[in-house]
Amino acid sequence: MRKGAVKEVLAKIKYDPRENEEDYYIIIEHRGAENNERKIPVDWIELGHGYFFVGQTQIPYHRILKVVRNDGRVIWETRKIR
């Protein structure tokens, strides 16, 4: 399931011509949201160095809990205990 760092997984999804970023979403830890999680389509995000961006909002990569295909298959999942 785990295929490297989350930034590497997202870069492959976003920049590999064999992938379609619209087929993926991420689940982030978002305090105050239902279940403390929020779902964000990968095509909404821009990759940065220690952070990724959704519009003007800067979010650290360590907040990403999962990268999921739209068919429900988990591509990457954090190891941290929540």
C-alpha positions as CSV (number, residue, x, y, z in Angstrom):
1,M,0.0,0.0,0.0
2,R,2.7,2.5,1.0
3,K,4.8,3.4,-2.0
4,G,7.1,6.2,-0.7
5,A,6.5,9.6,0.7
6,V,3.1,11.2,0.2
7,K,4.6,14.0,-1.8
8,E,6.2,11.5,-4.2
9,V,2.9,9.7,-4.6
10,L,1.1,13.0,-5.4
11,A,3.8,14.1,-7.8
12,K,3.4,10.9,-9.7
13,I,-0.4,11.3,-9.9
14,K,-0.2,14.9,-10.9
15,Y,2.7,14.8,-13.4
16,D,2.8,11.3,-14.9
17,P,0.9,11.4,-18.2
18,R,-0.4,7.9,-17.6
19,E,-2.3,9.1,-14.5
20,N,-5.4,11.3,-14.4
21,E,-5.4,13.4,-11.3
22,E,-9.2,13.7,-11.4
23,D,-9.3,10.0,-10.5
24,Y,-7.9,10.7,-7.0
25,Y,-8.6,12.5,-3.8
26,I,-6.8,13.0,-0.5
27,I,-8.2,12.8,3.1
28,I,-6.6,15.3,5.4
29,E,-6.8,15.8,9.2
30,H,-9.0,18.8,9.6
31,R,-9.9,19.7,13.2
32,G,-13.5,20.7,13.6
33,A,-14.7,18.9,10.5
34,E,-16.9,15.8,10.8
35,N,-14.7,12.9,12.0
36,N,-11.8,15.5,12.0
37,E,-11.3,14.7,8.3
38,R,-11.8,16.5,5.0
39,K,-11.8,15.1,1.4
40,I,-10.0,17.1,-1.2
41,P,-9.7,16.2,-5.0
42,V,-6.1,16.0,-6.1
43,D,-6.8,18.3,-9.0
44,W,-7.5,21.1,-6.5
45,I,-4.0,21.0,-5.0
46,E,-0.7,22.5,-6.0
47,L,2.5,20.9,-4.6
48,G,5.0,22.9,-2.6
49,H,8.1,22.0,-0.6
50,G,6.9,21.3,2.9
51,Y,3.3,22.2,2.1
52,F,0.7,21.8,-0.5
53,F,-1.9,24.5,-1.5
54,V,-5.6,24.5,-2.0
55,G,-6.2,27.9,-3.5
56,Q,-4.4,30.3,-1.0
57,T,-4.6,27.9,1.9
58,Q,-1.2,26.3,2.8
59,I,-1.5,22.8,4.4
60,P,1.5,20.7,5.6
61,Y,1.9,17.3,4.0
62,H,1.8,15.6,7.5
63,R,-1.9,16.4,7.6
64,I,-2.6,14.0,4.8
65,L,-4.0,10.7,6.1
66,K,-4.8,8.9,2.8
67,V,-4.5,9.1,-0.9
68,V,-7.5,7.3,-2.5
69,R,-8.7,6.5,-6.0
70,N,-12.3,7.4,-6.8
71,D,-13.1,3.6,-6.9
72,G,-12.2,3.5,-3.1
73,R,-8.7,1.9,-3.5
74,V,-6.3,3.4,-1.0
75,I,-3.0,4.3,-2.7
76,W,-1.1,5.7,0.3
77,E,-2.0,5.8,4.0
78,T,-0.1,7.4,6.9
79,R,1.5,5.2,9.5
80,K,0.8,7.6,12.4
81,I,-1.6,6.6,15.1
82,R,-4.6,8.9,15.4
